[in-house]
Amino acid sequence: MEPLLVHPDPPPPELARLLDLGGYAWKPVADERQAVSETPDDGWGGALVVIGEESEAAWALCRAIRKGDLPVEPLLLLIGGNRLDELDLRDELYDDFCLDPFHPRELEARLRHLFWRTGFGAAPELVTYGELVLNLE
């Protein structure tokens, strides 16, 4: 799987720790120009963007990577509760969001779900006997 694009550069320490412990390959980018110029050959494996103090720069990044030649999917936002109104009319720029500060278990679950939905998640363990299929999860 290609690396995740993570904004801002450097990312918050708790986010970097969660991604490292989760085994995700990731690369921080400072702005949309860096995100486009450093795009891997097969594109980014997804994006995790923190909408913080410099929210306009973060939204510009989302716009650039979503509308570019290789649109980035899935795109997960970390956004503070006081900025939720910024989500209005920007539905096409992200797939899901998580409130910041985040709980590590919630963010892990959201990442797993997004990757599962886009076909990059781990498949559940299945037992098949004839036409019977049993999901062991």
Buried (B, 14 or more C-beta within 10 A) or exposed (E): EBBBBBBBEEBBEEBBEBBEEEEBEBBBBEBBEBBBEEBEEEBBBBBBBBBBEBBEBBBBBBBBBBEBEEEBBBBBBBBBEEBEEBBEEBEEBBBEBBBBEBEEEEBBEBBBBBBBEEEBEEEEEEEEEEEEEEEEE
